[in-house]
Amino acid sequence: MMIDQWIMQLKRLLVDQSTFVKGFVWIILLALLVLVVYVIFSLLFFPLMTLYNRLTDKNKTNVMAQNEYLIGELTEKIQGDSIGEVMEIGSHAARTVYPAKFYRTKDREEGLLLAIGTKVLIIDFDEKGCALVIKSNQLGE
């Protein structure tokens, strides 16, 4: 009821105005209405979409299948808990460089050293984008 009164009052104010001013005022009112509807829908659906994304995000637990492992070559050494660098060389199309660390806890604890140029398998990536690697015995040095 209050909106009807407000619209009638606005119409009375615009009676003596030019067509351009009337059209401009109505366009502004329509834009404000669209903005209000957008904000209301955003506030209603944001929590639901956030929950949906958390429940359906498959990337957090994806581990590559064995036939999808990437082949890499170390460009910086890795020893123990240190972070080195690996260049992915298996795709032949483009070479990508990632920070790298050992995949196995045992390798980190024993302080295993992998020198520059060592061929490795990239098993997975951690949440920070660091490649988790193991030494590849099947690939020639």
C-alpha positions in Angstrom: 0.0 0.0 0.0 2.8 2.4 0.9 4.5 1.7 -2.5 1.3 2.6 -4.4 1.2 6.0 -2.5 4.8 6.6 -3.3 4.3 5.9 -7.0 1.3 8.2 -7.1 3.2 11.0 -5.4 6.1 10.5 -7.9 3.6 10.7 -10.8 2.2 13.9 -9.5 5.7 15.4 -9.2 6.5 14.3 -12.8 3.3 15.6 -14.4 4.9 19.0 -15.4 8.2 17.6 -16.4 9.4 16.9 -19.9 9.2 13.4 -21.5 13.0 13.1 -21.2 13.1 13.8 -17.5 10.1 11.3 -16.9 11.9 8.6 -18.9 15.2 9.2 -17.1 13.5 9.0 -13.7 11.7 5.7 -14.6 15.0 4.2 -15.9 16.8 5.1 -12.7 13.9 3.6 -10.7 14.0 0.4 -12.8 17.8 0.1 -12.4 17.4 0.5 -8.6 14.7 -2.2 -8.6 17.0 -4.6 -10.5 19.8 -3.8 -8.1 17.6 -4.5 -5.0 16.4 -7.8 -6.5 20.0 -8.8 -7.3 21.2 -8.1 -3.8 18.2 -10.0 -2.3 18.9 -13.1 -4.5 22.6 -12.9 -3.8 22.0 -12.8 0.0 19.6 -15.7 -0.3 21.6 -18.0 -2.6 25.2 -17.2 -1.5 25.2 -19.6 1.5 23.5 -22.3 -0.5 26.1 -22.0 -3.3 29.0 -22.0 -0.9 27.7 -25.2 0.7 27.1 -26.8 -2.7 30.7 -25.9 -3.8 32.2 -27.4 -0.7 30.2 -30.6 -1.0 30.9 -31.1 -4.7 34.5 -29.9 -5.0 36.3 -33.0 -6.3 39.7 -31.3 -6.7 40.6 -31.5 -3.0 40.9 -35.3 -3.0 41.8 -36.0 -6.6 44.8 -38.3 -7.0 45.9 -39.0 -10.5 45.5 -42.6 -11.7 48.8 -44.4 -12.3 48.6 -44.0 -16.1 48.2 -40.2 -15.6 51.4 -39.6 -13.7 53.5 -36.9 -15.2 57.1 -37.3 -16.0 59.4 -34.6 -14.8 63.1 -33.7 -14.5 64.5 -31.9 -11.5 65.8 -28.4 -12.3 66.7 -27.8 -8.6 67.7 -30.5 -6.1 65.5 -31.9 -3.4 66.8 -33.1 -0.2 64.7 -34.1 2.9 62.1 -31.5 3.6 63.5 -28.9 1.2 61.5 -27.7 -1.8 63.1 -28.1 -5.2 61.9 -27.5 -8.7 60.6 -29.9 -11.3 60.0 -29.4 -15.1 57.2 -31.5 -16.5 58.6 -33.1 -19.7 56.1 -35.8 -20.5 53.7 -33.9 -22.7 56.2 -32.9 -25.4 53.9 -29.9 -26.2 54.9 -27.5 -23.5 57.2 -27.6 -20.5 55.9 -26.4 -17.2 57.9 -25.8 -14.1 56.5 -26.5 -10.6 57.9 -26.3 -7.0 58.5 -29.9 -5.9 58.9 -31.9 -2.8 59.0 -35.6 -1.9 55.7 -37.5 -2.1 56.7 -40.1 0.5 57.2 -39.2 4.1 59.9 -41.9 4.3 62.0 -40.1 1.7 61.7 -36.8 3.6 62.6 -38.4 7.0 65.7 -40.2 5.5 67.0 -37.0 3.9 67.1 -38.6 0.5 68.9 -36.4 -2.1 67.8 -36.1 -5.7 70.2 -34.1 -7.8 69.5 -31.8 -10.7 68.6 -33.7 -13.8 67.0 -36.7 -12.0 63.9 -38.1 -13.7 60.9 -38.2 -11.4 57.2 -39.0 -11.5 54.9 -36.3 -10.4 52.3 -38.2 -8.3 50.1 -35.4 -7.1 50.0 -31.7 -6.2 49.4 -30.4 -2.7 47.0 -27.6 -1.8 49.7 -25.0 -2.5 50.4 -26.3 -6.0 53.6 -28.0 -5.1 54.4 -31.1 -7.1 54.8 -34.3 -5.0 57.4 -36.5 -6.7 59.2 -39.8 -6.4 62.3 -40.9 -8.2 61.6 -42.9 -11.3 63.7 -46.0 -11.6 62.1 -47.0 -14.9 63.2 -43.9 -16.8 66.8 -43.8 -17.8 69.0 -41.1 -16.2 
